[in-house]
């Protein structure tokens, strides 16, 4: 097992990971950013780094009942600005993953439909 620290949105840095990862885990990150271009760069960099057959484990938060409470409570890292999580439908998140070169294999979702965990394989 090895661990690499990198800028998750720097596609070139991710693409250059050595050794190439055969498992990448992106958990609780993409929900923090509203810009799909950032997510596209991140997924694209991972896809370039990974060999076919490698696995991507990713999370999504399509819905949250306490979104406003969270936004108003967690302002310290945004200079007092409300922090609004970017909820993506599962279809939107899966399309970003597919466009980057992965094939979704499976998904789990909690009983309330708030959190999902999916696994995809590098094509």
N, C-alpha and C positions, 0 to 999 in steps of 0.2 A: 504494500500500500504506500502510495506517495501522495503528498499534498502540494498543490501549487497555489501560491497567492498571485492573483492577477486582477487587473481592472476588468470587471465583468462585461463592460461595454466597449472594450477596445478589441475589435475583431482581429486585428493583426497580431496583437499580443496573445490572444487565445489560440489563434491558428498556429502559432509557433511553439505551443507547449511541447516540451520534450522531457520525458517520453510522451508519446501521444496517449491521452487517456482512453481507457476502454469503458469507463463509467464517468458520467458527469452528473452532478446533482445540483439543481437550481431550485431552492426551496425558500419561499417567502421573500423573494427578491423582486420579481417582475411586477408584483402587486403594488410595489412602492413607487412605480414610475408610470406615468400616463402615456408617454411617447412610444408608439409602436416601432418607430425607427430605431430606438435604442435596443429594444427587444430583438429586432431583426438583426442588428449588428452582433449582439451577443450570441444568438443562436447560430448565426452564420459563421462566426469565429469558432465556436465549438464544433460545428459540422466539419469545417476545414481541418481541424486538429484531429478529429476522430476517424478511425478506420471503419469501413463498412462492417456492420454487425455489432459495433459498440453501442452501449445503452445510455440513454438520457432519462433521468428521473426528474420530473418537474411538477411543481404545485400550481394551483390556481385558486382564486377566490371569486367565484361567479356572483356571490351574493353575501351580504353581511347585515344582520339586523341592527347592529350598533354602529353603523358607519358614521353618523353625525357625532355621536358621543366620542368616538375615537378621534375624529378630525379635530374636535375642539379641545381634547385633552392632551394630545401629543403634538405640541407646537414648539417645543424647545429646540429642535434641530432645524426648524424652518424659520427662525427669526420671528417667532410669534404668529406666523401664518398658519391657518388651519391645514392639517395634513389629511387629504382625502385620498384614500386608497383607490387605485384604478381597478375596478371590477371589470373583468372581461368574461363574456360568455365562454363556455367551454369550447364551443365551435370556433370562436375567434382565436383563442389560445392554441387550439389544435391546428388551425390554419397557419399560424406563424411557425409552429414546429414543423409542419409538413413542408412549407415553402423553403425552410432551411435545409431540407434534405433528410428528414427523419420520417419513419413510419410508426404511427401510434400502435402499440400492442395491447395495452390494458389501462384501466382506470379504476380507482376507488374513490368513493365519495361518502362523506359522513351522512348521518341520518337526517340532518337539517338542510343539506345541500349547500353548505357554506364553503367547505374546503374539499379540494380534489387533489389526488396524487396520481400522476400518469407516468407510464413508462413507454419510451419510443426507442426504436432501433435505427441507427445510421444506415441509410440505404446505400 
